[in-house]
Amino acid sequence: MPIHEGWLTGARRVPSPNHNARPEGEVSLLVLHSISLPPGEFGGDDIERLFTNRLDPDRHPFFAGIAGLRVSAHLLIRRDGECVQFVPFHERAWHAGRSRWRDGEVEREGLNDFSVGIELEGDEVSPYTAAQYAALARATRALLAGYPAMTASRITSHARVAPLRKTDPGPAFDWAFFRQRLAATDIFS
């Protein structure tokens, strides 16, 4: 699953208008998120509609409050392991919002400037699927190979970078299992 010109080979492309250039070009942090639309429901195209500014506010009561948001992620990993890419990795997606990261001795803000955002289709309490962990491990390996400043120690959660606002990917995300999959050497991991 190599990366070519910022796009993950094999990922379905659904370009989002919600991105811009990174100010320094740095790509050095991976932030994991979760999303389900409507909340607690999986499948459908509502996530894609949100990230492409086409969410129908009348389709579900929850959508009225978020339809005007201008947000995106670089990559969405669906429950079946399908990868959908919205923004090339070398561009700035709008996923982390107000966030902070302790980078050695320096506390950094504006994480969208240097991070990649991956959304897992999930609701923080339902277990993520084996297919999602496998796809996440493959995508992460591609990112680590393509962006040398990003290392396994520079993978975090939205909850850790915005702890008073966010809780995703939540307690259902098995960090130990993900790290095992990431370290696995077989191509089917």
Long-range contacts (C-beta under 8 A, 24 or more apart in sequence): 1-138, 1-139, 1-141, 1-142, 2-142, 2-145, 2-146, 3-89, 3-142, 3-143, 3-145, 3-146, 5-88, 6-88, 6-89, 6-90, 6-91, 7-85, 7-88, 7-89, 8-75, 8-83, 8-85, 8-89, 8-139, 8-142, 9-142, 10-83, 11-75, 11-83, 11-84, 11-85, 11-139, 12-82, 12-83, 12-84, 12-85, 13-84, 13-85, 14-48, 14-51, 14-52, 14-84, 14-85, 14-86, 15-52, 15-86, 15-87, 16-51, 16-52, 16-53, 16-72, 16-86, 16-87, 16-93, 17-52, 17-53, 18-51, 18-52, 18-53, 18-70, 18-71, 18-72, 18-86, 18-87, 18-93, 18-94, 19-72, 19-86, 19-87, 19-91, 19-92, 19-93, 19-94, 20-91, 20-92, 21-91, 21-92, 22-90, 22-91, 22-92, 22-113, 22-114, 23-92, 23-113, 24-113, 24-114, 25-90, 26-113, 26-114, 26-149, 27-89, 27-90, 27-114, 27-115, 27-116, 27-143, 27-147, 27-149, 27-150, 28-114, 28-115, 28-147, 28-149, 28-150, 28-154, 29-101, 29-111, 29-114, 29-115, 29-116, 29-150, 29-154, 29-155, 29-156, 30-115, 30-116, 30-118, 30-140, 30-143, 30-150, 30-154, 30-155, 30-156, 31-95, 31-96, 31-99, 31-111, 31-115, 31-116, 31-117, 31-118, 31-156, 31-157, 31-158, 31-161, 32-118, 32-120, 32-136, 32-155, 32-156, 32-157, 32-158, 32-168, 32-169, 32-173, 33-73, 33-95, 33-117, 33-118, 33-119, 33-120, 33-157, 33-158, 33-168, 33-169, 34-119, 34-120, 34-121, 34-122, 34-123, 34-124, 34-158, 34-168, 34-169, 34-170, 34-173, 35-73, 35-76, 35-119, 35-120, 35-121, 35-122, 35-168, 36-121, 36-122, 36-123, 37-62, 37-63, 38-62, 38-63, 39-123, 40-123, 40-126, 42-79, 42-121, 42-122, 43-79, 47-76, 47-119, 47-121, 48-76, 48-84, 48-86, 51-76, 51-86, 52-86, 70-94, 71-95, 72-117, 73-117, 73-118, 73-119, 74-116, 74-117, 74-118, 75-116, 75-117, 75-118, 75-119, 75-139, 76-118, 76-119, 76-120, 76-121, 77-118, 77-119, 77-120, 77-121, 77-132, 77-135, 77-136, 77-139, 78-121, 78-132, 79-121, 79-122, 79-129, 79-131, 79-132, 80-129, 80-131, 81-129, 81-131, 81-132, 81-134, 81-135, 82-135, 83-135, 83-139, 89-116, 89-143, 89-146, 89-147, 93-117, 95-119, 95-158, 96-158, 96-161, 96-162, 97-162, 97-165, 97-166, 98-162, 98-165, 99-158, 99-161, 99-162, 100-161, 100-162, 101-156, 101-161, 111-161, 116-143, 116-147, 116-150, 120-169, 120-173, 122-169, 122-170, 122-172, 122-173, 123-170, 123-172, 124-167, 124-168, 124-169, 124-170, 124-171, 124-172, 124-173, 125-170, 125-171, 125-172, 126-172, 127-172, 127-174, 128-169, 128-172, 128-173, 128-174, 133-174, 133-177, 133-178, 133-181, 134-181, 134-188, 134-189, 136-178, 136-181, 137-178, 137-181, 137-182, 137-184, 137-189, 138-189, 140-182, 141-182, 152-179, 152-182
